[in-house]
Amino acid sequence: MTFVLPTYVFAAPPPRINAIDGLIRKALDLVLPIAGVTAVAMLVYGGFMFMLSSGDPQKVQQSRNVITWTIVGIIVLFSFTMIVRFVFNALLIS
């Protein structure tokens, strides 16, 4: 019966918090600059839309929506970054 049921289990140990920390920091280092450039581009796009709306209420509203949601995205991104840093500092990860 021992040939059917293994006597030893060769499993990887659970990941350490430092390993997860490094992975998340690398992901943030990759995503944050891309998100920042995209946010600035969307703000510029919304500004151009506003300037080129020629007083058309629908285009003005559309440009305001672009600018508003871009600012909301920046706030969410900043909040997420602060929460991740707070959690890592609370877990005493340096």
C-alpha positions, 0 to 999 in steps of 0.5 A: 500500500505504500507505493500508492500513498506517498510517505513524503510530500515535496511541496514548496514552502509558503511564500514569505512576506518579503517575497510578496513585498518584492513582487508587489513593489516591482508591480507598482514600480511598473504600473505607477509610471504608466498610470501617471503618464496616461492620467496626464495624457487624459487631462490634456485630452480633456482640456483640448476637448473643452477648448475645442467644444465651441460652446456645445453643451454636449461636448463641454459635458463630455470634456468635463466627464473626462477630466473628472474621471481622470482626477478620480482615477488619480485619487484612487491610484494615490490612495491605493499606493498609500494603503499598500505602503501603510500595510507593508509598514504595519507588517514591519517590512522595510 
